[in-house]
Amino acid sequence: MKMDAYNSKSKWAIQFISPDDNDKFKNDNCYSSVSFYHTKQAAEIINQELKKKQEINAVVFYDPLTRIKPKDWDNFEKNKEISKNESRDSLLAQVNDFINWLKANNITIK
């Protein structure tokens, strides 16, 4: 698997699962004009497979894809902005959790 970023000095790789990655990890044969994205599930699968191989230090982040509920479509533009902010905050929380994990385990990346 080609990772999104790799630091050869520290031997750390980063993978970010976005909606564009969805087709790489789909396991169904159903095609439709409606798509469902399971970025968190894909990230968990990749993370488990990387742990099995134990050849590389890697972190896998995913796009949280915060959705606008149909009941909120009346005020779509406002709720779209709220949704973007929630997704950004969730992704930042993933990164902060990773940084805190590194600190707690006395791991430095150079």
Buried (B, 14 or more C-beta within 10 A) or exposed (E): EEBEEBEEEEEBBBBBBBEEBBEEBBEEEEEEEEEEBBBBEBBBBBBEEBEEEEEEBBBBBBBBBBEBEEEBEEEEEEBEEBBEEBBEEBBEEBEEEBEEEBEEEEEEEE
